[in-house]
Structures are given as structure tokens and as C-alpha cells.
Amino acid sequence: MLEALADVDRRVVGTKQLLRAISEGKIAHAFVAQDADLLLTKRVVDRCFEMRIPCTQVESMEKLGRACGIDVKAAAAGLLA
């Protein structure tokens, strides 16, 4: 499933952008890094629960960033519906 995040046209990277896209009903699946700040990821997880969007935890911010094809770590990302 993480492989799909490599597609630039189908992904949203970053907590703020992801929360906005979730609220707009644009996300099919969300991912959060286990080693990210809990205050950031809890907001994403809670919002996904409210909107009934699957949310998967990824081992690390580094792994999530790499899956997104970016050179920096990522706390959260999502696949567009």
C-alpha cells in the first residue's frame, strides 16, 4: 500500500495538508509515522476515525518520507480518493 504514495498525483504529504484534504473528503487512506509527534498524528488518526477513513501506522517518519519519494521525513501522508 505504501508504494502507491510514490505517485505524485495521488498523494498528500504533511499533517496540515492531510487534515485539510480529509475534511474535504478527498482522502481514501491515510498513513502516520509511529515516531512522529503524538500531538500531530493523534489529530490525523482522530479525524480519520470520524470520517471512517482507514489509517495505517508506518514504522518511522523516514520510511514514510521515502515511500512518498521525498528527501525529508514525513509525519503523515494520504492517498487521494
NUGU-271640 format. One record per atom (N, C-alpha, C): atom name; y, x, z; residue in three letters; residue number from 1. Coordinates in pm, whole numbers, plus 50000, padded with zeros to 5 digits. Last residue first. Layout:
N
ATOM atome    py    px    pz residu num
ATOM    CA     Y     X     Z    ALA NUM
...
//
This chain:
81
ATOM atome    py    px    pz residu num
ATOM     N 51002 49138 49705    ALA  81
ATOM    CA 50912 49030 49662    ALA  81
ATOM     C 50921 49011 49511    ALA  81
ATOM     N 51011 49487 49776    LEU  80
ATOM    CA 51076 49364 49732    LEU  80
ATOM     C 50974 49264 49681    LEU  80
ATOM     N 50900 49653 50059    LEU  79
ATOM    CA 50874 49621 49919    LEU  79
ATOM     C 50938 49488 49885    LEU  79
ATOM     N 51084 49874 50279    GLY  78
ATOM    CA 51018 49749 50244    GLY  78
ATOM     C 50998 49735 50094    GLY  78
ATOM     N 51124 50084 50569    ALA  77
ATOM    CA 51131 50059 50424    ALA  77
ATOM     C 51059 49929 50396    ALA  77
ATOM     N 51248 50296 50830    ALA  76
ATOM    CA 51196 50169 50781    ALA  76
ATOM     C 51214 50158 50630    ALA  76
ATOM     N 51310 50560 50874    ALA  75
ATOM    CA 51262 50482 50988    ALA  75
ATOM     C 51196 50352 50940    ALA  75
ATOM     N 51253 50852 50689    ALA  74
ATOM    CA 51292 50711 50687    ALA  74
ATOM     C 51231 50638 50805    ALA  74
ATOM     N 51373 51183 50605    LYS  73
ATOM    CA 51288 51092 50682    LYS  73
ATOM     C 51342 50950 50673    LYS  73
ATOM     N 51433 51291 50265    VAL  72
ATOM    CA 51469 51278 50406    VAL  72
ATOM     C 51372 51181 50474    VAL  72
ATOM     N 51380 51282 49998    ASP  71
ATOM    CA 51369 51412 50064    ASP  71
ATOM     C 51406 51409 50211    ASP  71
ATOM     N 51168 51015 49875    ILE  70
ATOM    CA 51298 51071 49912    ILE  70
ATOM     C 51278 51198 49993    ILE  70
ATOM     N 50946 50861 49818    GLY  69
ATOM    CA 50992 50958 49717    GLY  69
ATOM     C 51129 51013 49747    GLY  69
ATOM     N 50830 50705 50001    CYS  68
ATOM    CA 50941 50645 49926    CYS  68
ATOM     C 50995 50739 49818    CYS  68
ATOM     N 50657 50882 50116    ALA  67
ATOM    CA 50599 50770 50039    ALA  67
ATOM     C 50706 50703 49953    ALA  67
ATOM     N 50842 51039 50255    ARG  66
ATOM    CA 50767 51098 50144    ARG  66
ATOM     C 50708 50989 50055    ARG  66
ATOM     N 50922 50856 50451    GLY  65
ATOM    CA 51019 50910 50356    GLY  65
ATOM     C 50951 50967 50233    GLY  65
ATOM     N 50676 50827 50585    LEU  64
ATOM    CA 50739 50711 50521    LEU  64
ATOM     C 50842 50756 50418    LEU  64
ATOM     N 50636 51086 50684    LYS  63
ATOM    CA 50539 51029 50592    LYS  63
ATOM     C 50598 50910 50516    LYS  63
ATOM     N 50861 51105 50855    GLU  62
ATOM    CA 50844 51199 50744    GLU  62
ATOM     C 50749 51143 50639    GLU  62
ATOM     N 50812 50914 51044    MET  61
ATOM    CA 50928 50897 50956    MET  61
ATOM     C 50915 50987 50834    MET  61
ATOM     N 50458 50841 51074    SER  60
ATOM    CA 50580 50915 51102    SER  60
ATOM     C 50690 50883 51002    SER  60
ATOM     N 50255 50635 51041    GLU  59
ATOM    CA 50245 50742 51140    GLU  59
ATOM     C 50378 50808 51175    GLU  59
ATOM     N 50370 50300 51016    VAL  58
ATOM    CA 50332 50424 50949    VAL  58
ATOM     C 50340 50534 51053    VAL  58
ATOM     N 50290 49958 51052    GLN  57
ATOM    CA 50341 50080 51113    GLN  57
ATOM     C 50283 50201 51039    GLN  57
ATOM     N 50389 49679 50859    THR  56
ATOM    CA 50289 49781 50886    THR  56
ATOM     C 50355 49902 50949    THR  56
ATOM     N 50428 49339 50840    CYS  55
ATOM    CA 50496 49463 50877    CYS  55
ATOM     C 50391 49563 50923    CYS  55
ATOM     N 50465 49042 50648    PRO  54
ATOM    CA 50378 49146 50703    PRO  54
ATOM     C 50457 49275 50728    PRO  54
ATOM     N 50678 48787 50755    ILE  53
ATOM    CA 50661 48894 50657    ILE  53
ATOM     C 50570 48999 50719    ILE  53
ATOM     N 50791 48566 50895    ARG  52
ATOM    CA 50649 48570 50854    ARG  52
ATOM     C 50624 48667 50739    ARG  52
ATOM     N 51035 48578 51008    MET  51
ATOM    CA 51032 48537 50867    MET  51
ATOM     C 50889 48534 50809    MET  51
ATOM     N 50971 48669 51264    GLU  50
ATOM    CA 51043 48543 51247    GLU  50
ATOM     C 51029 48488 51105    GLU  50
ATOM     N 50856 48917 51198    PHE  49
ATOM    CA 50777 48814 51266    PHE  49
ATOM     C 50840 48677 51246    PHE  49
ATOM     N 51077 49048 51092    CYS  48
ATOM    CA 50961 49022 51006    CYS  48
ATOM     C 50874 48913 51066    CYS  48
ATOM     N 51232 49066 51323    ARG  47
ATOM    CA 51282 48986 51210    ARG  47
ATOM     C 51168 48953 51113    ARG  47
ATOM     N 51072 49239 51478    ASP  46
ATOM    CA 51103 49104 51525    ASP  46
ATOM     C 51148 49013 51410    ASP  46
ATOM     N 51076 49470 51316    VAL  45
ATOM    CA 50949 49404 51347    VAL  45
ATOM     C 50974 49259 51391    VAL  45
ATOM     N 51353 49531 51319    VAL  44
ATOM    CA 51283 49504 51192    VAL  44
ATOM     C 51155 49425 51219    VAL  44
ATOM     N 51398 49571 51590    ARG  43
ATOM    CA 51476 49470 51518    ARG  43
ATOM     C 51406 49431 51388    ARG  43
ATOM     N 51226 49785 51637    LYS  42
ATOM    CA 51200 49656 51702    LYS  42
ATOM     C 51276 49544 51632    LYS  42
ATOM     N 51344 50003 51507    THR  41
ATOM    CA 51224 49942 51449    THR  41
ATOM     C 51192 49806 51511    THR  41
ATOM     N 51570 50058 51671    LEU  40
ATOM    CA 51582 50029 51527    LEU  40
ATOM     C 51461 49951 51477    LEU  40
ATOM     N 51465 50104 51923    LEU  39
ATOM    CA 51571 50004 51908    LEU  39
ATOM     C 51589 49963 51762    LEU  39
ATOM     N 51289 50316 51881    LEU  38
ATOM    CA 51235 50183 51906    LEU  38
ATOM     C 51340 50073 51891    LEU  38
ATOM     N 51323 50552 51632    ASP  37
ATOM    CA 51387 50493 51749    ASP  37
ATOM     C 51341 50348 51765    ASP  37
ATOM     N 50998 50652 51502    ALA  36
ATOM    CA 51141 50620 51489    ALA  36
ATOM     C 51191 50559 51619    ALA  36
ATOM     N 50729 50689 51499    ASP  35
ATOM    CA 50809 50785 51575    ASP  35
ATOM     C 50959 50762 51563    ASP  35
ATOM     N 50630 50489 51333    GLN  34
ATOM    CA 50598 50485 51474    GLN  34
ATOM     C 50685 50578 51557    GLN  34
ATOM     N 50826 50331 51087    ALA  33
ATOM    CA 50766 50455 51135    ALA  33
ATOM     C 50745 50446 51286    ALA  33
ATOM     N 50746 50034 50908    VAL  32
ATOM    CA 50828 50103 51007    VAL  32
ATOM     C 50752 50225 51056    VAL  32
ATOM     N 50764 49821 50627    PHE  31
ATOM    CA 50698 49935 50690    PHE  31
ATOM     C 50795 49997 50790    PHE  31
ATOM     N 50702 49494 50486    ALA  30
ATOM    CA 50788 49594 50549    ALA  30
ATOM     C 50703 49703 50613    ALA  30
ATOM     N 50683 49289 50201    HIS  29
ATOM    CA 50609 49368 50300    HIS  29
ATOM     C 50703 49475 50355    HIS  29
ATOM     N 50866 49141 50059    ALA  28
ATOM    CA 50729 49093 50062    ALA  28
ATOM     C 50649 49163 50171    ALA  28
ATOM     N 51206 49043 50079    ILE  27
ATOM    CA 51103 49142 50113    ILE  27
ATOM     C 50965 49076 50122    ILE  27
ATOM     N 51410 48859 50049    LYS  26
ATOM    CA 51376 48942 49934    LYS  26
ATOM     C 51258 49037 49958    LYS  26
ATOM     N 51546 48697 50229    GLY  25
ATOM    CA 51417 48653 50177    GLY  25
ATOM     C 51368 48735 50059    GLY  25
ATOM     N 51768 48783 50356    GLU  24
ATOM    CA 51790 48717 50228    GLU  24
ATOM     C 51660 48671 50163    GLU  24
ATOM     N 51657 48916 50569    SER  23
ATOM    CA 51734 48794 50596    SER  23
ATOM     C 51758 48714 50468    SER  23
ATOM     N 51555 49137 50432    ILE  22
ATOM    CA 51464 49044 50499    ILE  22
ATOM     C 51535 48910 50521    ILE  22
ATOM     N 51792 49263 50351    ALA  21
ATOM    CA 51701 49210 50249    ALA  21
ATOM     C 51601 49111 50309    ALA  21
ATOM     N 51894 49339 50602    ARG  20
ATOM    CA 51972 49250 50516    ARG  20
ATOM     C 51880 49184 50413    ARG  20
ATOM     N 51693 49513 50690    LEU  19
ATOM    CA 51724 49392 50767    LEU  19
ATOM     C 51801 49291 50683    LEU  19
ATOM     N 51716 49713 50491    LEU  18
ATOM    CA 51594 49634 50503    LEU  18
ATOM     C 51619 49505 50580    LEU  18
ATOM     N 51966 49823 50540    GLN  17
ATOM    CA 51941 49757 50412    GLN  17
ATOM     C 51818 49667 50419    GLN  17
ATOM     N 51913 49924 50802    LYS  16
ATOM    CA 52022 49830 50777    LYS  16
ATOM     C 51999 49752 50647    LYS  16
ATOM     N 51691 50103 50765    THR  15
ATOM    CA 51686 49988 50855    THR  15
ATOM     C 51791 49882 50821    THR  15
ATOM     N 51568 50216 50453    GLY  14
ATOM    CA 51670 50219 50557    GLY  14
ATOM     C 51673 50090 50636    GLY  14
ATOM     N 51505 50106 50127    VAL  13
ATOM    CA 51485 50210 50228    VAL  13
ATOM     C 51602 50208 50326    VAL  13
ATOM     N 51320 49898 49925    VAL  12
ATOM    CA 51444 49907 50001    VAL  12
ATOM     C 51417 50009 50111    VAL  12
ATOM     N 51167 49877 49598    ARG  11
ATOM    CA 51174 49914 49738    ARG  11
ATOM     C 51315 49910 49794    ARG  11
ATOM     N 51130 49854 49324    ARG  10
ATOM    CA 51062 49757 49411    ARG  10
ATOM     C 51077 49788 49560    ARG  10
ATOM     N 51245 50057 49181    ASP   9
ATOM    CA 51291 49921 49154    ASP   9
ATOM     C 51232 49817 49250    ASP   9
ATOM     N 51105 50288 49256    VAL   8
ATOM    CA 51246 50271 49296    VAL   8
ATOM     C 51293 50128 49281    VAL   8
ATOM     N 50794 50323 49375    ASP   7
ATOM    CA 50865 50253 49267    ASP   7
ATOM     C 51007 50218 49313    ASP   7
ATOM     N 50687 50412 49609    ALA   6
ATOM    CA 50737 50514 49517    ALA   6
ATOM     C 50816 50451 49401    ALA   6
ATOM     N 50570 50204 49741    LEU   5
ATOM    CA 50708 50239 49779    LEU   5
ATOM     C 50768 50345 49686    LEU   5
ATOM     N 50307 50194 49666    ALA   4
ATOM    CA 50399 50104 49597    ALA   4
ATOM     C 50545 50137 49629    ALA   4
ATOM     N 50178 50353 49850    GLU   3
ATOM    CA 50203 50407 49717    GLU   3
ATOM     C 50304 50323 49640    GLU   3
ATOM     N 50123 50198 50071    LEU   2
ATOM    CA 50239 50287 50075    LEU   2
ATOM     C 50276 50341 49937    LEU   2
ATOM     N 49881 50082 50000    MET   1
ATOM    CA 50000 50000 50000    MET   1
ATOM     C 50126 50087 50000    MET   1
//
